[in-house]
């Protein structure tokens, strides 16, 4: 019996399943949220929460095909083709934020999934084995950014016995690469027509939403260059669901419009997100999503603020109405986290200047070869510019790999040096 068959047999029903995968659960939560009347400055948070609830309800209802995919595969592509994009890696982050990740990690480890591998995928596999994720109708992965996600999603397609498609992304961003990738996207659209009946009017609507949201996202990022900072980095990094699942939807457009209004108000009223901001930081990679004191201590107790994060950068241009496939291909290939590591280094230097930071923190997530592999290049390039760099070892999903005392001591020492 091979590993895939073993995992399939391990998949079992449990008391969570009927609640977590029931659309009625999310309908109840949506109705319950109507009693929450947040103030003006908290409305974007409610919009993001509602999107996450509605996304799960939509995925569990099964009226539209559910497409599992990986982080940075453009969600607007799935929405435009008539599907519901679901990212197990994002689901793992949500589970961690609720304090549930350790349970699912142990389930995955019981199925021989190595602890040396990325905890995003280990947690997602445990959730799949516990049957608390919406069942996929098909899986679409892209080869850019994360090698582990490609293999994890292939395994997931085997567990759920559904079709698996892989978009090969060229390593170099050239006009020839963009043209080739656009043709691959159109070929996949044609191949998937029986499963995802893409309609021209739906494609145009989704791309219109994406372009409109992009304008608000760009305005938000410009407002975040203000001193003092109008938004906490911890808050920005929390909005992974709407950033990775929502682009192309009306809900994401509404979220970024409201967020721009809130930040513009804060800047005009000189109402910073953190009262004392002696040091401004640039954050690289993601944060630890499980409950821990690091982020609040960093942005409150230690008189500093995360002015910006590399994952919030708007690196793509508007999608042309007459060539959506070319625009999506260009967006994929323009990602500075893909391709030669020098692209990421160049972006980090650019962001450090634009956001007037005194230091850069790179959260070295355990098991992420793509991110941690460029840490030495980042340190060297930032050092030449006189910008202090902290490579902070940790884990985004597994709280068992969080050494609280050691981590906080290193952060305090780094901030004291910046003083």
LOTORKE-686954 format. One line per 2 residues: their letters; for each residue x, y, z of C-alpha. Coordinates in Angstrom, 1 decimal. Each point is the difference from the previous one (the first is absolute). Layout:
REM LOTORKE-686954
A	X:Y:Z | ...;
//
This chain:
REM LOTORKE-686954
XX	0.0:0.0:0.0 | 1.5:3.3:-1.1;
XX	-0.1:3.3:2.0 | -2.9:1.4:-2.1;
XX	-2.2:-3.1:0.7 | 1.0:0.1:3.7;
XX	-1.1:3.7:0.3 | -3.2:-0.7:-1.9;
XX	-0.9:-2.7:2.5 | 0.9:2.2:2.9;
XX	-2.5:2.6:-1.2 | -3.0:-0.4:2.3;
XX	-3.1:1.6:1.2 | 0.1:1.9:3.3;
XX	-2.3:2.1:2.1 | 1.5:3.2:-1.5;
XX	-1.0:-0.8:-3.6 | -3.8:0.5:0.1;
XX	0.5:3.5:1.5 | 3.1:1.3:-1.7;
XX	-1.0:-1.1:-3.5 | -3.7:1.0:0.3;
XX	-1.1:3.1:-1.8 | -2.6:0.6:2.7;
XX	2.8:0.6:2.5 | 1.3:2.9:-2.1;
XX	-3.5:1.3:-0.6 | -0.5:0.1:3.8;
XX	3.4:1.8:0.4 | -0.9:2.5:-2.7;
XX	-3.3:0.8:1.7 | 1.7:0.2:3.4;
XX	2.5:2.6:-1.4 | -2.9:2.4:-0.8;
XX	-0.1:0.7:3.8 | 3.6:1.3:-0.2;
XX	-0.1:3.7:-0.6 | 3.6:1.1:-0.2;
XX	1.1:3.6:-0.1 | 1.2:1.6:-3.1;
XX	3.7:-1.0:0.5 | -0.9:-3.7:0.4;
XX	-2.3:-0.4:-3.0 | 2.6:-1.5:-2.3;
XX	0.7:-2.7:2.6 | -3.7:-1.0:0.0;
XX	0.0:0.0:-3.8 | 2.9:-2.4:-0.1;
XX	-1.6:-2.2:2.6 | -3.2:-0.2:-1.9;
XX	1.8:-0.9:-3.2 | 1.7:-2.9:1.8;
XX	-3.4:-1.3:1.3 | -1.7:0.4:-3.4;
XX	2.9:-1.7:-1.7 | -0.3:-3.1:2.2;
XX	-3.8:0.0:-0.4 | 0.4:0.2:-3.8;
XX	2.6:-2.8:0.0 | -2.0:-2.3:2.1;
XX	-3.3:0.5:-1.9 | 1.4:-1.6:-3.1;
XX	-1.9:2.1:-2.5 | 3.2:1.2:-1.7;
XX	3.0:-2.3:-0.5 | 2.5:0.3:2.8;
XX	3.6:0.4:-1.2 | 2.9:-0.7:2.4;
XX	3.0:2.0:-0.9 | 3.2:1.4:1.5;
XX	1.0:3.4:1.3 | 0.7:2.6:-2.8;
XX	-1.9:-1.9:-2.6 | -2.3:2.9:-1.1;
XX	-3.4:-0.6:1.7 | -1.6:2.3:-2.6;
XX	0.8:-2.7:-2.6 | -2.2:-2.5:1.9;
XX	-2.8:2.5:0.6 | 0.0:1.0:-3.6;
XX	-0.3:-3.6:-1.1 | -3.0:-0.6:2.2;
XX	1.6:-1.8:2.9 | 0.6:0.7:3.7;
XX	3.8:0.2:0.8 | 0.9:-1.7:3.3;
XX	3.6:0.2:1.3 | 0.8:-2.7:2.6;
XX	3.1:2.0:1.0 | -2.2:2.9:1.0;
XX	-2.4:-2.4:1.8 | 3.0:-1.1:2.0;
XX	0.8:3.6:1.0 | -3.6:0.4:1.2;
XX	0.1:-3.2:1.9 | 3.2:1.1:1.7;
XX	-1.5:3.4:0.9 | -2.8:-1.9:1.8;
XX	2.5:-2.2:1.9 | -0.9:-3.2:-1.9;
XX	3.1:-0.6:-2.1 | 1.8:-2.3:2.5;
XX	-2.8:-2.5:-0.2 | 0.1:-0.2:-3.8;
XX	3.8:0.0:-0.1 | 0.0:-3.1:2.2;
XX	-2.5:-1.7:-2.3 | 2.3:0.6:-3.0;
XX	3.1:-1.2:1.9 | -2.0:-3.2:0.8;
XX	-0.3:-0.5:-3.7 | 3.8:0.1:-0.4;
XX	0.2:3.6:-1.2 | 3.4:1.2:1.0;
XX	0.4:2.8:2.5 | 2.8:1.4:-2.2;
XX	-2.6:1.1:-2.5 | -1.9:3.3:0.0;
XX	-2.6:0.2:2.8 | -2.5:1.7:-2.3;
XX	-0.2:-3.2:-2.1 | 0.2:-2.3:3.0;
XX	-2.9:1.7:1.7 | -2.0:0.1:-3.1;
XX	0.5:-3.7:-0.5 | -1.1:-0.7:3.5;
XX	-3.1:2.1:-0.6 | -0.7:-2.0:-3.2;
XX	0.4:-3.3:1.9 | -2.4:1.3:2.7;
XX	-2.4:0.9:-2.8 | -0.5:3.6:1.1;
XX	0.7:1.6:-3.3 | -2.4:0.5:-2.9;
XX	0.4:-2.9:-2.5 | 1.7:1.1:-3.2;
XX	-1.5:-0.6:-3.4 | 3.4:0.5:-1.6;
XX	3.5:1.2:1.0 | 2.0:2.6:-2.0;
XX	3.5:0.8:1.1 | 2.7:2.3:-1.4;
XX	3.7:-0.8:0.2 | 1.1:3.4:1.2;
XX	1.2:0.9:3.5 | -0.6:-3.2:1.9;
XX	1.2:-3.5:-0.9 | -1.7:-1.6:3.0;
XX	-3.4:1.3:-0.9 | 0.2:-1.7:-3.5;
XX	0.6:-3.5:1.6 | -2.5:0.6:2.8;
XX	-2.8:0.9:-2.4 | 0.9:-3.0:-2.2;
XX	-0.5:-2.2:3.1 | -3.2:1.8:0.9;
XX	-1.4:-0.7:-3.5 | 0.8:-3.7:0.6;
XX	-1.7:0.0:3.4 | -3.2:1.5:-1.4;
XX	0.3:-1.8:-3.4 | -0.5:3.2:-2.0;
XX	1.8:1.4:-3.1 | 3.4:1.7:0.5;
XX	1.4:2.7:-2.3 | 3.4:1.6:0.2;
XX	0.8:3.4:-1.7 | 3.7:0.1:-0.8;
XX	1.4:3.5:0.7 | 3.2:1.1:-1.7;
XX	2.8:1.0:2.3 | 1.0:3.1:-1.9;
XX	-2.4:3.0:-0.6 | 0.4:0.7:-3.7;
XX	-2.5:1.0:-2.7 | 0.4:-3.5:-1.4;
XX	-0.7:-1.5:3.4 | -3.1:2.1:0.4;
XX	-1.3:-1.0:-3.4 | 0.6:-3.6:0.6;
XX	-1.7:0.0:3.4 | -3.0:1.9:-1.4;
XX	-0.5:-2.7:-2.6 | 0.3:-2.7:2.8;
XX	-2.8:1.8:1.9 | -2.3:0.1:-3.0;
XX	0.8:-3.7:-0.7 | -0.9:-0.8:3.6;
XX	-3.2:2.0:-0.3 | -1.0:-2.0:-3.0;
XX	0.9:-3.3:1.6 | -2.1:0.8:3.1;
XX	-3.1:1.2:-1.8 | -2.1:-3.1:1.0;
XX	1.0:0.7:3.7 | 0.3:3.8:0.0;
XX	-2.3:1.5:-2.6 | 1.7:3.4:-0.3;
XX	-2.2:2.7:-1.6 | 1.5:3.2:-1.6;
XX	-2.3:2.3:2.0 | 1.1:-1.6:3.3;
XX	3.7:0.3:-1.0 | -0.5:3.6:-0.7;
XX	-1.8:0.7:3.2 | 2.6:-1.7:2.2;
XX	2.9:1.7:-1.7 | -1.8:3.3:0.4;
XX	-0.3:-0.7:3.7 | 3.7:-0.8:0.2;
XX	1.1:3.2:-1.8 | -2.3:2.1:2.2;
XX	1.3:-1.7:3.2 | 3.6:0.5:-1.2;
XX	-0.5:3.7:-0.2 | -1.2:0.1:3.7;
XX	2.8:-2.4:1.0 | 2.6:2.3:-1.5;
XX	-1.6:3.0:1.8 | 0.1:-1.9:3.2;
XX	3.7:-0.8:-0.4 | 0.8:3.6:-0.8;
XX	-1.8:1.1:3.1 | 2.0:-2.4:2.1;
XX	3.2:2.0:-1.0 | -1.3:2.7:2.4;
XX	1.9:0.6:3.2 | -1.3:-1.0:2.5;
XX	-1.4:-3.2:-1.4 | -3.8:-0.1:-0.3;
XX	-0.3:-3.9:0.0 | 1.7:-2.7:1.9;
XX	1.9:-2.7:-1.9 | -1.6:-2.6:2.2;
XX	-3.4:1.0:-1.2 | 1.1:0.0:-3.6;
XX	1.5:-3.5:0.3 | -3.2:-1.3:1.5;
XX	-2.0:0.7:-3.2 | 1.4:-2.9:-1.9;
XX	-3.5:-1.5:-0.8 | -1.2:3.0:-1.9;
XX	3.4:0.7:-1.7 | 0.5:-3.6:-1.2;
XX	-3.5:-1.1:-0.5 | -2.0:3.1:-0.7;
XX	1.6:2.0:-2.8 | -2.4:0.3:-2.9;
XX	-3.1:0.0:2.2 | -2.2:2.9:1.0;
XX	0.7:-0.7:3.7 | 3.7:0.6:-0.5;
XX	-0.6:3.2:-1.9 | -2.3:1.2:2.9;
XX	2.6:-1.0:2.6 | 2.9:2.0:-1.6;
XX	-2.3:3.0:-0.7 | -1.0:0.1:3.7;
XX	3.6:-0.5:1.1 | 1.2:2.9:-2.2;
XX	-2.7:2.2:1.6 | 1.1:-1.0:3.5;
XX	3.7:0.6:-0.6 | -0.7:3.3:-1.7;
XX	-2.0:1.1:3.0 | 2.7:-1.1:2.4;
XX	2.7:1.9:-2.0 | -2.1:3.1:-0.2;
XX	-0.7:-0.1:3.7 | 3.5:-1.0:1.0;
XX	-1.4:-3.0:1.7 | 2.8:-2.7:-0.2;
XX	-0.6:-3.7:0.3 | 2.5:-0.2:2.9;
XX	0.4:2.9:2.4 | 3.8:-0.2:0.4;
XX	1.9:-0.7:-3.2 | 3.7:0.5:0.7;
XX	1.1:-2.6:-2.6 | -1.6:-1.0:-3.3;
XX	0.6:-3.5:-1.3 | -0.4:-1.8:-3.3;
XX	-1.3:-3.6:0.5 | 1.0:-2.8:-2.5;
XX	-2.0:-3.2:-0.4 | -3.1:-0.8:2.1;
XX	-0.5:0.1:3.8 | -0.7:-2.7:2.6;
XX	-3.8:-0.4:-0.2 | -0.6:-1.9:3.2;
XX	-0.6:1.9:3.3 | 3.3:1.5:1.2;
XX	1.2:3.2:1.5 | 2.6:0.9:-2.7;
XX	-1.9:2.3:-2.3 | -1.9:2.0:2.6;
XX	3.2:0.4:2.1 | 1.8:1.2:-3.1;
XX	-2.6:2.6:-1.0 | -1.1:1.1:3.4;
XX	2.3:-0.9:2.9 | 3.3:0.7:-1.8;
XX	-1.0:3.4:-1.6 | 0.4:-1.1:-3.6;
XX	-2.2:-0.7:-2.9 | 0.1:-2.2:-3.1;
XX	-0.4:2.7:-2.6 | -0.4:-2.4:-2.9;
XX	0.3:-3.7:-1.0 | 1.4:-1.3:-3.3;
XX	-3.1:-2.2:-0.6 | -2.2:3.1:-0.1;
XX	1.8:1.5:-3.0 | -2.1:0.5:-3.2;
XX	2.5:-1.2:-2.5 | -2.3:-0.5:-3.0;
XX	-1.5:2.3:-2.6 | -3.7:0.3:-0.9;
XX	-1.4:-2.8:-2.0 | -0.9:1.0:-3.6;
XX	-3.6:-0.5:-0.9 | 0.9:-1.5:-3.4;
XX	2.7:-2.4:1.2 | -0.8:-1.3:3.5;
XX	2.2:-3.1:-0.4 | 3.0:2.1:-0.9;
XX	-0.7:2.3:3.0 | -0.2:-3.0:2.4;
XX	3.2:-1.5:-1.4 | 1.7:3.4:0.5;
XX	-1.3:0.1:3.5 | 1.3:-3.4:0.9;
XX	3.5:0.6:-1.5 | 0.3:3.5:1.5;
XX	0.0:-1.4:3.5 | 3.4:1.0:1.6;
XX	-0.1:-3.1:2.2 | 0.3:-2.2:-3.1;
XX	3.1:-0.4:-2.2 | 3.5:1.0:1.0;
XX	0.4:1.0:3.6 | 1.4:3.4:-1.1;
XX	-3.5:1.0:-0.9 | -1.1:-0.4:3.6;
XX	3.1:1.8:1.2 | -0.7:2.9:-2.3;
XX	-3.6:0.3:1.2 | 1.1:-0.1:3.6;
XX	2.4:2.9:-0.5 | -2.7:2.0:-1.9;
XX	-2.5:-0.5:2.8 | 2.5:0.8:2.7;
XX	0.6:3.4:-1.6 | -3.6:0.8:-0.9;
XX	-1.4:-0.8:3.5 | 2.9:1.7:1.9;
XX	0.8:-3.0:2.2 | 2.9:-0.3:2.4;
XX	0.2:-3.7:-0.1 | -1.2:-3.2:-1.8;
XX	-1.3:-3.2:1.6 | -0.1:-3.2:-2.0;
XX	-2.2:-2.7:1.6 | 1.8:-3.2:-1.1;
XX	-2.8:-2.4:0.0 | 1.1:-3.6:0.7;
XX	-0.1:-2.2:-3.2 | -0.3:2.9:-2.5;
XX	3.0:-0.4:-2.3 | -1.1:2.7:-2.3;
XX	-0.1:2.7:2.6 | 2.8:-0.9:2.4;
XX	2.4:-0.8:-2.9 | 0.4:3.7:-0.9;
XX	0.6:1.2:3.6 | 3.8:0.3:-0.5;
XX	-0.5:2.1:-3.1 | -2.5:2.2:1.7;
XX	2.4:0.6:3.0 | 2.9:0.8:-2.3;
XX	-2.0:2.5:-2.2 | -1.7:1.7:2.9;
XX	3.3:0.2:1.9 | 1.6:1.9:-3.0;
XX	-2.8:2.6:0.4 | 0.6:0.2:3.7;
XX	-3.4:-1.5:0.9 | 0.1:-2.5:2.9;
XX	-1.4:-3.4:-0.7 | -1.4:-2.7:2.4;
XX	-0.6:-3.5:-1.3 | -2.5:-1.3:2.6;
XX	-0.4:-3.8:0.0 | -3.5:-1.2:0.6;
XX	-3.1:-1.8:-1.3 | -3.1:1.5:-1.3;
XX	-2.4:-2.9:0.8 | 1.6:-2.3:2.6;
XX	0.1:1.6:3.5 | 2.3:-2.8:1.2;
XX	2.8:1.6:-2.0 | -0.5:3.4:1.6;
XX	2.7:0.7:2.7 | -1.7:2.9:1.7;
XX	2.9:1.1:2.3 | 2.7:-0.3:-2.6;
XX	-2.1:1.7:-2.7 | -0.9:3.0:2.2;
XX	3.5:0.4:1.2 | 1.4:0.1:-3.5;
XX	-2.7:2.6:-1.1 | 0.6:2.2:3.1;
XX	3.8:-0.1:-0.7 | -0.6:0.9:-3.7;
XX	-2.3:2.9:0.9 | 2.5:1.3:2.7;
XX	2.7:0.0:-2.7 | -2.3:2.1:-2.2;
X	-0.4:2.5:2.8;
//
